[in-house]
Amino acid sequence: MAEAIKNFIISFFTAFFTKWLEDFFIFTGAVVIIVNTYLITIVDGNILAGNYLLGTILIITGVAIAKK
Protein backbone atom coordinates (compact mmCIF):
# COMPACT_ATOMS: atom_id res chain seq x y z
CA MET A 1 0.00 0.00 0.00
CA ALA A 2 2.83 2.39 0.87
CA GLU A 3 4.45 1.68 -2.51
CA ALA A 4 1.22 2.56 -4.32
CA ILE A 5 0.91 5.84 -2.43
CA LYS A 6 4.55 6.65 -3.13
CA ASN A 7 4.10 5.93 -6.85
CA PHE A 8 0.95 8.09 -6.93
CA ILE A 9 2.69 11.03 -5.28
CA ILE A 10 5.68 10.77 -7.60
CA SER A 11 3.50 10.53 -10.71
CA PHE A 12 1.32 13.44 -9.54
CA PHE A 13 4.27 15.77 -9.01
CA THR A 14 5.88 14.63 -12.26
CA ALA A 15 2.67 15.39 -14.17
CA PHE A 16 2.27 18.73 -12.34
CA PHE A 17 5.76 19.95 -13.12
CA THR A 18 5.71 18.75 -16.74
CA LYS A 19 2.15 19.52 -17.84
CA TRP A 20 0.47 22.02 -15.54
CA LEU A 21 3.29 24.28 -14.41
CA GLU A 22 3.82 25.94 -17.79
CA ASP A 23 0.09 26.63 -18.07
CA PHE A 24 0.12 28.12 -14.58
CA PHE A 25 3.09 30.37 -15.41
CA ILE A 26 1.56 31.59 -18.67
CA PHE A 27 -1.85 32.20 -17.10
CA THR A 28 -0.37 33.99 -14.08
CA GLY A 29 1.81 36.18 -16.30
CA ALA A 30 -1.15 37.13 -18.45
CA VAL A 31 -3.26 37.95 -15.38
CA VAL A 32 -0.49 40.12 -13.91
CA ILE A 33 -0.17 42.07 -17.16
CA ILE A 34 -3.93 42.51 -17.59
CA VAL A 35 -4.47 43.67 -13.98
CA ASN A 36 -1.49 45.98 -14.31
CA THR A 37 -3.01 47.57 -17.39
CA TYR A 38 -6.14 48.49 -15.44
CA LEU A 39 -4.08 49.97 -12.60
CA ILE A 40 -1.98 52.35 -14.74
CA THR A 41 -3.48 55.51 -13.25
CA ILE A 42 -3.36 54.29 -9.63
CA VAL A 43 0.05 52.64 -9.17
CA ASP A 44 3.48 54.31 -9.41
CA GLY A 45 5.50 53.91 -12.58
CA ASN A 46 8.33 51.88 -11.08
CA ILE A 47 5.88 49.36 -9.60
CA LEU A 48 4.10 49.12 -12.96
CA ALA A 49 7.38 48.44 -14.72
CA GLY A 50 8.26 45.74 -12.21
CA ASN A 51 4.86 44.09 -12.56
CA TYR A 52 5.07 44.14 -16.36
CA LEU A 53 8.54 42.64 -16.13
CA LEU A 54 7.27 39.95 -13.73
CA GLY A 55 4.42 39.08 -16.09
CA THR A 56 6.76 38.90 -19.06
CA ILE A 57 9.24 36.69 -17.21
CA LEU A 58 6.44 34.35 -16.10
CA ILE A 59 5.15 34.04 -19.66
CA ILE A 60 8.64 33.45 -21.07
CA THR A 61 9.34 30.83 -18.38
CA GLY A 62 6.06 29.07 -19.14
CA VAL A 63 6.77 29.02 -22.86
CA ALA A 64 10.33 27.76 -22.25
CA ILE A 65 9.05 24.91 -20.07
CA ALA A 66 6.37 24.08 -22.65
CA LYS A 67 8.98 23.84 -25.42
CA LYS A 68 10.88 21.06 -23.60
Buried (B, 14 or more C-beta within 10 A) or exposed (E): EEEEEEEEEEEEEEEEEEEEBBEEBBEBBBEBBEEBEEEEEEBEEEEBEEBBEBBEEBBEBBEEBBEE
